[in-house]
Amino acid sequence: MPIYKFEARDATGQEIKDEIEAPNEEEAHATIRQMGYFVTKIAVKKARKTTERKGRAGRSFVIGGVGLKKLSTFTRQLSILQDAGLPILRSLRILEGQQRPGRLKNSLLDVCDEIESGATLSEAMAKCPKAFDRLYVNMIKAGEAGGALEVILRRLAEFQEKSMSLRRKVRGAMIYPIMVVLVATGILTFIMWKIVPAFTQIFADFEIDLPAMTVLLIDISNYVVEYFYTIPLIPLAIWLKIKLIRKFTYGRAGWDTFVLKVPIFGQIVEKNIVARTSRTLGTLVASGVPILEALNITRETSGNYVFERMYTKIYESIREGESIARPMKEFSRPQFNVVCAYFWFVFVGGPIGLLIYLTRMNNRVVDDLVVNMVDVGEETGELDTMLYKVADNYDEEVAVLTESLTKLLEPLLIVILGGMVGFIVIALFLPLVTLIEKLS
């Protein structure tokens, strides 16, 4: 049976420190109240090893982390239970019992064991980084320090739900063009594999001169038939090359800058990162996390070198006593990068792509609206409110841009596919016209 170490006050207000043995925290609270004391703090001092063995028995082998949807649901349920006044350990036990075997269930078992051993909730969650990241742990820590854990959990759940909603919108909008490209690739591969070789044999039997379009089509078909395995290898090789380049800091800076500056797609990525980082920073500030720690966490969750550099400079400026707005405006302009120029040259269009990069190179990733709203938020003491407004505004812009891109891609894909099919038809029928003329 666990031993609980508690601090309490008696009827006269005198502080009492003692220990009590009880089967669980609820029974310990009840026993202390029967003694005429008002509990101010209680924690497990010692628990039997049978509890630990029981916790290990419920774990399963898993690979990977916890999905955002599952974590968001857990956070929302935990906030409801805390708002209802249940002790944190009992709330976690209830939610752990509802979970299916997996990473989250294992992590909750570990968290419960740590709490029973005397750790706080934030300390216990910090030991399960695959389920609870730094953002999550620091917000819980701020909630514990401020005595408003249920409010922080509700705010954290709202943050996760909005992030998940935006991600769902972007993914949903991209399903159609991705499926069209995959189906079109399959159909064109079949034509090159089966149809074109049959026509090639007919042309060879009649020994007719082939136009340049037909020769090009036959060469492409021969390549597909002989080197079909390179079709999936080419995109894989490009992906591996990008991964290798991003292993180096300068290479990662170049690729991340390239992603932000690509027309249309770059705007969506840029506004998405601005929305996510603004909401993250606003949530942390509103939760009482120290500004320097909040900036560190926001930098880590940005996922882009350009924004990481900007938040690093903001962090350094804050330490020197400056505001957020000035370094945000000054360091939101990407630097020239040779690797970025290389990607523009290769993927966008040679010298034209390089010229476009040079003209777009100095465009800031955070516009004046964001800088001014942050400046006003600092002056009025409502930085979190302004950051929330920035995030909401950019969430809407991302949704509109994604929808517009989808509408643009639909006719564009039709035109491209129509052009490919037209090329194949013309290339195959031009020799047939010549053949029919000779036969007649």
GUGU-533276 format. One line per field, with one value per residue (C-alpha): residue number from 0; residue in one letter; chain; x negated, z, y negated. Coordinates in steps of 0.1 Angstrom, whole numbers, plus 5000, padded with zeros to 4 digits. Layout:
<recs>
seq = (NUM_...)
type = (A_...)
mol = (A_...)
px = (X_...)
pz = (Z_...)
py = (Y_...)
</recs>
This chain:
<recs>
seq = (0_1_2_3_4_5_6_7_8_9_10_11_12_13_14_15_16_17_18_19_20_21_22_23_24_25_26_27_28_29_30_31_32_33_34_35_36_37_38_39_40_41_42_43_44_45_46_47_48_49_50_51_52_53_54_55_56_57_58_59_60_61_62_63_64_65_66_67_68_69_70_71_72_73_74_75_76_77_78_79_80_81_82_83_84_85_86_87_88_89_90_91_92_93_94_95_96_97_98_99_100_101_102_103_104_105_106_107_108_109_110_111_112_113_114_115_116_117_118_119_120_121_122_123_124_125_126_127_128_129_130_131_132_133_134_135_136_137_138_139_140_141_142_143_144_145_146_147_148_149_150_151_152_153_154_155_156_157_158_159_160_161_162_163_164_165_166_167_168_169_170_171_172_173_174_175_176_177_178_179_180_181_182_183_184_185_186_187_188_189_190_191_192_193_194_195_196_197_198_199_200_201_202_203_204_205_206_207_208_209_210_211_212_213_214_215_216_217_218_219_220_221_222_223_224_225_226_227_228_229_230_231_232_233_234_235_236_237_238_239_240_241_242_243_244_245_246_247_248_249_250_251_252_253_254_255_256_257_258_259_260_261_262_263_264_265_266_267_268_269_270_271_272_273_274_275_276_277_278_279_280_281_282_283_284_285_286_287_288_289_290_291_292_293_294_295_296_297_298_299_300_301_302_303_304_305_306_307_308_309_310_311_312_313_314_315_316_317_318_319_320_321_322_323_324_325_326_327_328_329_330_331_332_333_334_335_336_337_338_339_340_341_342_343_344_345_346_347_348_349_350_351_352_353_354_355_356_357_358_359_360_361_362_363_364_365_366_367_368_369_370_371_372_373_374_375_376_377_378_379_380_381_382_383_384_385_386_387_388_389_390_391_392_393_394_395_396_397_398_399_400_401_402_403_404_405_406_407_408_409_410_411_412_413_414_415_416_417_418_419_420_421_422_423_424_425_426_427_428_429_430_431_432_433_434_435_436_437_438_439)
type = (M_P_I_Y_K_F_E_A_R_D_A_T_G_Q_E_I_K_D_E_I_E_A_P_N_E_E_E_A_H_A_T_I_R_Q_M_G_Y_F_V_T_K_I_A_V_K_K_A_R_K_T_T_E_R_K_G_R_A_G_R_S_F_V_I_G_G_V_G_L_K_K_L_S_T_F_T_R_Q_L_S_I_L_Q_D_A_G_L_P_I_L_R_S_L_R_I_L_E_G_Q_Q_R_P_G_R_L_K_N_S_L_L_D_V_C_D_E_I_E_S_G_A_T_L_S_E_A_M_A_K_C_P_K_A_F_D_R_L_Y_V_N_M_I_K_A_G_E_A_G_G_A_L_E_V_I_L_R_R_L_A_E_F_Q_E_K_S_M_S_L_R_R_K_V_R_G_A_M_I_Y_P_I_M_V_V_L_V_A_T_G_I_L_T_F_I_M_W_K_I_V_P_A_F_T_Q_I_F_A_D_F_E_I_D_L_P_A_M_T_V_L_L_I_D_I_S_N_Y_V_V_E_Y_F_Y_T_I_P_L_I_P_L_A_I_W_L_K_I_K_L_I_R_K_F_T_Y_G_R_A_G_W_D_T_F_V_L_K_V_P_I_F_G_Q_I_V_E_K_N_I_V_A_R_T_S_R_T_L_G_T_L_V_A_S_G_V_P_I_L_E_A_L_N_I_T_R_E_T_S_G_N_Y_V_F_E_R_M_Y_T_K_I_Y_E_S_I_R_E_G_E_S_I_A_R_P_M_K_E_F_S_R_P_Q_F_N_V_V_C_A_Y_F_W_F_V_F_V_G_G_P_I_G_L_L_I_Y_L_T_R_M_N_N_R_V_V_D_D_L_V_V_N_M_V_D_V_G_E_E_T_G_E_L_D_T_M_L_Y_K_V_A_D_N_Y_D_E_E_V_A_V_L_T_E_S_L_T_K_L_L_E_P_L_L_I_V_I_L_G_G_M_V_G_F_I_V_I_A_L_F_L_P_L_V_T_L_I_E_K_L_S)
mol = (A_A_A_A_A_A_A_A_A_A_A_A_A_A_A_A_A_A_A_A_A_A_A_A_A_A_A_A_A_A_A_A_A_A_A_A_A_A_A_A_A_A_A_A_A_A_A_A_A_A_A_A_A_A_A_A_A_A_A_A_A_A_A_A_A_A_A_A_A_A_A_A_A_A_A_A_A_A_A_A_A_A_A_A_A_A_A_A_A_A_A_A_A_A_A_A_A_A_A_A_A_A_A_A_A_A_A_A_A_A_A_A_A_A_A_A_A_A_A_A_A_A_A_A_A_A_A_A_A_A_A_A_A_A_A_A_A_A_A_A_A_A_A_A_A_A_A_A_A_A_A_A_A_A_A_A_A_A_A_A_A_A_A_A_A_A_A_A_A_A_A_A_A_A_A_A_A_A_A_A_A_A_A_A_A_A_A_A_A_A_A_A_A_A_A_A_A_A_A_A_A_A_A_A_A_A_A_A_A_A_A_A_A_A_A_A_A_A_A_A_A_A_A_A_A_A_A_A_A_A_A_A_A_A_A_A_A_A_A_A_A_A_A_A_A_A_A_A_A_A_A_A_A_A_A_A_A_A_A_A_A_A_A_A_A_A_A_A_A_A_A_A_A_A_A_A_A_A_A_A_A_A_A_A_A_A_A_A_A_A_A_A_A_A_A_A_A_A_A_A_A_A_A_A_A_A_A_A_A_A_A_A_A_A_A_A_A_A_A_A_A_A_A_A_A_A_A_A_A_A_A_A_A_A_A_A_A_A_A_A_A_A_A_A_A_A_A_A_A_A_A_A_A_A_A_A_A_A_A_A_A_A_A_A_A_A_A_A_A_A_A_A_A_A_A_A_A_A_A_A_A_A_A_A_A_A_A_A_A_A_A_A_A_A_A_A_A_A_A_A_A_A_A_A_A_A_A_A_A_A_A_A_A_A_A_A_A_A_A_A_A_A_A_A_A_A_A_A_A_A_A_A_A_A_A_A_A_A_A_A)
px = (5000_4986_4974_4986_4966_4989_4990_5022_5036_5057_5087_5065_5045_5014_4993_4992_4967_4972_4974_5003_5008_5038_5047_5051_5051_5089_5088_5058_5078_5108_5087_5069_5102_5115_5085_5098_5071_5074_5050_5027_5003_5001_4977_4968_4937_4934_4953_4951_4933_4965_4979_4949_4952_4989_4981_4955_4979_5003_4978_4975_4947_4952_4932_4936_4954_4989_5011_5023_5060_5056_5036_5061_5090_5071_5063_5099_5112_5085_5096_5132_5123_5102_5129_5152_5128_5114_5079_5053_5042_5078_5084_5053_5063_5098_5084_5057_5083_5102_5071_5063_5029_5004_4979_5004_5016_4980_4971_5001_4991_4956_4971_4993_4964_4943_4971_4975_4938_4942_4935_4957_4977_4953_4923_4940_4950_4915_4902_4925_4912_4927_4962_4958_4935_4919_4948_4972_4950_4943_4980_4988_4960_4974_5009_4995_4976_5007_5032_5053_5045_5081_5079_5045_5057_5087_5065_5041_5070_5083_5048_5044_5079_5073_5039_5056_5084_5060_5039_5071_5082_5048_5047_5082_5077_5046_5062_5078_5048_5026_5050_5053_5015_5012_5039_5026_4991_5005_5024_4995_4972_4996_4998_4960_4957_4983_4999_4969_4948_4977_4978_4940_4941_4967_4945_4914_4933_4943_4909_4922_4904_4914_4919_4899_4928_4933_4896_4896_4926_4910_4878_4898_4917_4885_4870_4901_4901_4863_4858_4892_4876_4862_4897_4901_4863_4861_4884_4868_4833_4845_4860_4828_4807_4828_4826_4788_4785_4807_4783_4760_4771_4764_4782_4812_4813_4812_4840_4863_4858_4866_4898_4909_4902_4918_4948_4982_4970_4945_4972_4993_4963_4952_4986_4992_4959_4968_5002_4988_4959_4982_5007_4980_4964_4997_5009_4976_4977_5013_5006_4979_4948_4918_4913_4877_4889_4919_4897_4875_4904_4919_4886_4885_4921_4917_4900_4883_4848_4858_4882_4859_4832_4857_4869_4833_4825_4857_4846_4812_4828_4852_4823_4807_4839_4854_4889_4901_4914_4880_4860_4890_4891_4853_4845_4876_4858_4840_4803_4789_4782_4763_4781_4814_4803_4793_4828_4844_4821_4828_4865_4880_4864_4827_4816_4852_4857_4825_4836_4870_4851_4830_4861_4879_4849_4854_4891_4898_4916_4934_4952_4958_4993_4979_4951_4974_4999_4971_4959_4993_4997_4965_4974_5009_4999_5022_4995_5013_5046_5028_5010_5043_5057_5027_5031_5068_5063_5035_5055_5082_5057_5042_5077_5085_5052_5055_5090_5078_5049_5072_5094_5064_5049_5080_5081_5043_5041_5067_5048_5015_5031_5049_5016_4999_5028_5029_4992_4995_5025_5008_4975_4992_5016_4992_4974_5008_5019_4987_4993_5029_5018_4992_5017_5043)
pz = (5000_4990_5017_5011_5023_5028_5040_5055_5079_5110_5122_5137_5104_5117_5091_5095_5077_5081_5063_5059_5044_5020_4991_4967_4967_4972_5003_5016_5011_5029_5059_5063_5062_5089_5110_5108_5084_5052_5025_5007_4991_4988_4970_4971_4991_4985_4965_4965_4936_4927_4914_4890_4879_4872_4851_4830_4824_4806_4781_4745_4719_4696_4670_4664_4682_4690_4662_4666_4664_4693_4714_4708_4719_4750_4759_4755_4777_4803_4805_4810_4838_4855_4851_4869_4899_4896_4910_4882_4889_4887_4855_4839_4851_4835_4802_4802_4806_4775_4753_4729_4731_4716_4723_4742_4765_4773_4780_4802_4822_4826_4836_4862_4877_4879_4896_4921_4928_4937_4903_4890_4858_4837_4851_4843_4808_4801_4804_4775_4747_4719_4732_4748_4731_4747_4738_4756_4787_4791_4789_4815_4837_4833_4842_4874_4884_4879_4894_4863_4847_4834_4815_4801_4789_4773_4755_4744_4731_4711_4697_4686_4670_4650_4638_4628_4610_4589_4581_4571_4548_4530_4526_4515_4488_4474_4472_4438_4419_4434_4424_4389_4385_4397_4374_4344_4351_4351_4319_4300_4312_4299_4265_4263_4274_4252_4226_4211_4206_4186_4162_4160_4147_4121_4109_4107_4086_4060_4061_4059_4069_4103_4112_4141_4165_4159_4163_4196_4209_4199_4217_4248_4246_4242_4272_4293_4282_4287_4318_4334_4369_4366_4367_4405_4410_4395_4421_4448_4438_4438_4473_4486_4471_4488_4521_4518_4510_4540_4563_4561_4577_4546_4524_4547_4546_4508_4504_4530_4513_4480_4493_4507_4474_4449_4433_4447_4467_4486_4496_4511_4530_4542_4555_4571_4591_4601_4613_4632_4649_4658_4674_4692_4706_4715_4733_4753_4762_4773_4793_4814_4798_4801_4768_4762_4767_4745_4717_4719_4716_4688_4669_4673_4660_4630_4609_4585_4587_4577_4606_4630_4622_4627_4661_4672_4665_4683_4713_4713_4710_4739_4761_4754_4764_4730_4717_4694_4665_4655_4651_4635_4608_4604_4603_4584_4551_4538_4529_4494_4493_4465_4472_4468_4435_4423_4431_4412_4382_4382_4391_4378_4345_4341_4338_4339_4373_4386_4375_4392_4424_4423_4420_4448_4471_4494_4500_4537_4550_4577_4562_4578_4591_4614_4626_4634_4652_4673_4680_4691_4712_4731_4737_4750_4769_4747_4727_4729_4716_4687_4679_4679_4654_4632_4633_4625_4596_4581_4586_4565_4539_4537_4532_4504_4487_4489_4474_4447_4439_4436_4412_4392_4391_4378_4343_4342_4347_4320_4296_4303_4300_4269_4254_4262_4247_4217_4211_4213_4189_4163_4165_4159_4132_4110_4097_4093_4069_4049_4049_4037_4009_3997_3998_3978)
py = (5000_4966_4941_4905_4875_4846_4810_4796_4770_4776_4755_4728_4725_4741_4760_4798_4821_4859_4892_4916_4950_4954_4976_4946_4908_4905_4926_4906_4873_4887_4900_4866_4848_4871_4861_4825_4812_4793_4807_4783_4807_4845_4869_4905_4912_4949_4975_5012_5030_5048_5016_5012_5048_5042_5012_5031_5059_5036_5023_5035_5033_5003_4983_4946_4918_4907_4892_4857_4867_4893_4868_4841_4863_4874_4837_4827_4856_4849_4812_4823_4846_4820_4794_4819_4819_4854_4860_4861_4897_4910_4890_4905_4940_4936_4924_4951_4978_4964_4965_4993_5009_4985_4957_4935_4963_4972_4935_4931_4961_4946_4913_4929_4948_4916_4897_4924_4922_4885_4867_4839_4843_4822_4841_4875_4864_4851_4887_4897_4875_4897_4889_4855_4830_4799_4777_4800_4805_4768_4758_4785_4771_4736_4748_4765_4734_4712_4736_4736_4770_4775_4741_4749_4784_4768_4743_4770_4791_4761_4755_4791_4792_4761_4774_4807_4789_4768_4799_4818_4790_4789_4827_4829_4803_4822_4856_4849_4837_4864_4892_4877_4877_4913_4926_4907_4920_4956_4951_4935_4962_4989_4971_4969_5005_5022_5000_4981_5013_5028_4998_4999_5034_5024_4995_5018_5044_5018_5000_4965_4933_4921_4884_4869_4870_4907_4914_4895_4915_4948_4938_4930_4963_4983_4966_4974_5010_5016_4994_4996_4999_4964_4949_4952_4949_4914_4897_4918_4907_4870_4875_4891_4864_4837_4856_4858_4821_4813_4832_4801_4769_4748_4773_4774_4736_4737_4762_4746_4712_4728_4743_4709_4691_4715_4698_4706_4737_4715_4691_4719_4733_4698_4688_4722_4718_4683_4694_4724_4705_4676_4699_4718_4687_4671_4703_4705_4668_4670_4701_4683_4700_4676_4657_4671_4707_4700_4687_4717_4741_4721_4722_4760_4765_4742_4770_4745_4731_4696_4693_4711_4684_4656_4669_4675_4638_4628_4649_4632_4597_4604_4615_4581_4563_4555_4561_4589_4568_4552_4584_4601_4575_4574_4611_4624_4617_4649_4647_4655_4693_4711_4743_4725_4710_4745_4759_4730_4737_4774_4776_4744_4737_4731_4695_4683_4700_4685_4650_4655_4665_4634_4612_4629_4635_4605_4609_4613_4644_4623_4592_4559_4568_4595_4572_4544_4566_4581_4545_4534_4566_4558_4522_4531_4562_4584_4602_4635_4620_4604_4637_4656_4630_4634_4672_4671_4647_4668_4700_4685_4674_4709_4724_4699_4704_4742_4741_4717_4739_4769_4751_4740_4775_4792_4774_4773_4811_4816_4795_4813_4847_4837_4825_4858_4878_4856_4860_4898_4899_4875_4894_4927_4916_4896_4927_4944_4916_4921_4959_4955_4932_4957_4986_4966)
</recs>
